Amino acid sequence: MPGQQASNKTAIVTGSGSGIGLEFSRLLLQQGANVLFADIALRPEAEKLINGYQSPSTRAVFVKTDVTSWSDLNAMFDAAEEHFGSVDIVCPGAGIFEPHWSNFWHPPGSSESKDDALSGRYKILDLNLTHPIRVTQMAISRFLSASPPITTIMFPLYCVSKHGTQAFVRCLGDLEKTNGIRVTAVDPGIVKTPIWLEHPEKLQLVDQENDGWVTPEDVAKVMLACVEDYEIESGVEGEEPIPIHGGSCLEILAGGLRDVPLFNNPGPFASGRKAGNVSHSEKLENEVLRLLKPGWGVL
């Protein structure tokens, strides 16, 4: 229900074992919500957080979950209801960023890829696109029963997964008016999480002094606002607060927050914001172009 306070509510957060999902879970717990951590594993800081919230009033529970497995997702909801009685907030936050093992430029069946050439599936799309769609379906069914984006040659599957998610969110925007279910998206730029910091091949693209890092804490605060509030400050002096409603796609960059329009998107540069680009993208672009020679994609 939009406008609700997180206190005394129950939340499911996928991808909560690290990064943005962990920080959003931390905020929810601080607000007095129970949280089910759904991830394939927990980093030590996530384990510490869960252990610190074991009181009768506010509890954290971990359920090992492969978000590409629909049976695991169903078990995740069942576990939340078993531990807490009901579910009020659902965040399908798990995601990956164009890893070598599920990457457009390393086709299924190649030595680098873990995508099976015969399965007809890309793991990155299962995780980044199908997983939030399926979790949203499950959440809506349980709720009802209870009552411009940046594109680049370097990351085509990642970009298409995020475009698809944004379109999906917009399609469900009217659920806030018809059923009191708010579906929104938060679109962060370059976020200081292990996805970047522990991967030298990605970190080499970033000028850490000049590029616009966003912190997981920054993103988590916007996510909480999508749960509790009807508007949020943009962070840019002189701008009016940004309304939050079903279908909102809030882009958070180092230069401030922006509501991404459906049509005629001028991009973050038009408003003077520091965008989420990386300064040394030509390194990876050149690597991709080197791969494109006779024989590429042929098993």
Helices and strands as residue ranges (DSSP letters): E 10-14, H 19-30, E 34-39, H 44-51, E 60-64, H 70-84, E 89-92, G 100-102, H 123-125, I 126-130, H 131-146, H 156-171, H 175-179, E 185-188, E 190-191, H 194-197, H 200-203, E 213-214, H 216-228, E 231-232, E 242-243, E 249-253, E 256-259, G 268-271, H 281-291
